[in-house]
Amino acid sequence: MFELILNVALLLFFVYTLAFHVLEAPVPAKVQRNPYALQPGVWPTVLLVLLIFLITLNIIKLIRQNKGKEGFNLSAFLSSIPVFLKSKIFIGILIVVVASFLLEPLGFMVTSFLLLFAYGLLLGEKKYIRLFIVCLLVTIVLYICFGVLLQVNLPRGTVPFLRNFALFLVQLVS
């Protein structure tokens, strides 16, 4: 039942995103004038339509498989909520949500390090020194891949000493 409710929630979210954020997004005049330019909304539209189609198929499959089963009702779903709130999946979701709020003030480098470190702890890593080193190396590799090679403008943070630290690391890596 939980999977069905999650699929319905995702379906509604994707339909909302497609209708109000992708199809309604403004297209720059320069792109509109060029008949050969790929419009900026093409790939998001294709991906969202594909996701909506596949989630709809999954919802139909879930209803057919579980129709008439004893645990496939709302009361079974409500009784499973406390177990879900204590699970590692939910804690992992919370870590990602917290990281999304920390990204702008702390910057990419610090946030990715903290995200990786928190996930390592969640997954049960007991060797903290090794976890620290691996998280640091993965953060540096991610920065080199995206910030240097792909030239993606990654957030450096708004907290002054963390921003200065990020700029120092940028000078070291670049």
JODA-V392250 format. One record per residue. N is the residue number from 1. SS is DSSP state (2 for helix, 1 for strand, 0 for the rest). OMEGA is omega in whole degrees, -180 to 180 (none if undefined). Layout:
BEGIN
n=[N | N]
ss=[SS | SS]
omega=[OMEGA | OMEGA]
END
This chain:
BEGIN
n=[1 | 2 | 3 | 4 | 5 | 6 | 7 | 8 | 9 | 10 | 11 | 12 | 13 | 14 | 15 | 16 | 17 | 18 | 19 | 20 | 21 | 22 | 23 | 24 | 25 | 26 | 27 | 28 | 29 | 30 | 31 | 32 | 33 | 34 | 35 | 36 | 37 | 38 | 39 | 40 | 41 | 42 | 43 | 44 | 45 | 46 | 47 | 48 | 49 | 50 | 51 | 52 | 53 | 54 | 55 | 56 | 57 | 58 | 59 | 60 | 61 | 62 | 63 | 64 | 65 | 66 | 67 | 68 | 69 | 70 | 71 | 72 | 73 | 74 | 75 | 76 | 77 | 78 | 79 | 80 | 81 | 82 | 83 | 84 | 85 | 86 | 87 | 88 | 89 | 90 | 91 | 92 | 93 | 94 | 95 | 96 | 97 | 98 | 99 | 100 | 101 | 102 | 103 | 104 | 105 | 106 | 107 | 108 | 109 | 110 | 111 | 112 | 113 | 114 | 115 | 116 | 117 | 118 | 119 | 120 | 121 | 122 | 123 | 124 | 125 | 126 | 127 | 128 | 129 | 130 | 131 | 132 | 133 | 134 | 135 | 136 | 137 | 138 | 139 | 140 | 141 | 142 | 143 | 144 | 145 | 146 | 147 | 148 | 149 | 150 | 151 | 152 | 153 | 154 | 155 | 156 | 157 | 158 | 159 | 160 | 161 | 162 | 163 | 164 | 165 | 166 | 167 | 168 | 169 | 170 | 171 | 172 | 173 | 174]
ss=[0 | 2 | 2 | 2 | 2 | 2 | 2 | 2 | 2 | 2 | 2 | 2 | 2 | 2 | 2 | 2 | 2 | 2 | 2 | 2 | 2 | 2 | 0 | 0 | 0 | 0 | 0 | 0 | 2 | 2 | 2 | 2 | 2 | 0 | 0 | 0 | 0 | 0 | 0 | 0 | 0 | 2 | 2 | 2 | 2 | 2 | 2 | 2 | 2 | 2 | 2 | 2 | 2 | 2 | 2 | 2 | 2 | 2 | 2 | 2 | 2 | 2 | 2 | 2 | 2 | 2 | 0 | 0 | 0 | 0 | 0 | 0 | 0 | 2 | 2 | 2 | 2 | 2 | 2 | 2 | 2 | 2 | 2 | 2 | 2 | 0 | 0 | 2 | 2 | 2 | 2 | 2 | 2 | 2 | 2 | 2 | 2 | 2 | 2 | 2 | 2 | 2 | 2 | 2 | 2 | 2 | 0 | 2 | 2 | 2 | 2 | 2 | 2 | 2 | 2 | 2 | 2 | 2 | 2 | 2 | 2 | 2 | 0 | 0 | 0 | 0 | 0 | 2 | 2 | 2 | 2 | 2 | 2 | 2 | 2 | 2 | 2 | 2 | 2 | 2 | 2 | 2 | 2 | 2 | 2 | 2 | 2 | 2 | 2 | 0 | 0 | 0 | 0 | 0 | 0 | 0 | 0 | 0 | 0 | 2 | 2 | 2 | 2 | 2 | 2 | 2 | 2 | 2 | 2 | 2 | 2 | 2 | 2 | 0]
omega=[-180 | 180 | 179 | 180 | 177 | 178 | 178 | 178 | 177 | 178 | 179 | 179 | -179 | 177 | 178 | -180 | 179 | -175 | -170 | -179 | -178 | -178 | -179 | -176 | 180 | 178 | 180 | -177 | -180 | 180 | -180 | -178 | -177 | -178 | -178 | -178 | 175 | -178 | -176 | -179 | -174 | -176 | 176 | 179 | 180 | -178 | -180 | 177 | 177 | 178 | 179 | 179 | -177 | 178 | 176 | 176 | 180 | 178 | 178 | 179 | 180 | 180 | 180 | -178 | -171 | -179 | 179 | 178 | -174 | -177 | -176 | 177 | -175 | -179 | 176 | 177 | -178 | 179 | 179 | -178 | 180 | 178 | 179 | -178 | 178 | -174 | 178 | 178 | -180 | 178 | 176 | 177 | 178 | 178 | 180 | 179 | 178 | 179 | 179 | 177 | -179 | -174 | -177 | -179 | -176 | -179 | -175 | -173 | -177 | -178 | 180 | 177 | -180 | 178 | 180 | -180 | 180 | 178 | 176 | 177 | 179 | -179 | 172 | 179 | -177 | -179 | -171 | 179 | 179 | 177 | 179 | -178 | -180 | 179 | 178 | 180 | 179 | 177 | 179 | 179 | 177 | 179 | 180 | -179 | -173 | -175 | -176 | -175 | -179 | 178 | 174 | -180 | -177 | -180 | -180 | 177 | 178 | 176 | -169 | -177 | 176 | 176 | 178 | 177 | 179 | 178 | 176 | 179 | 178 | 179 | 179 | -175 | -176 | none]
END
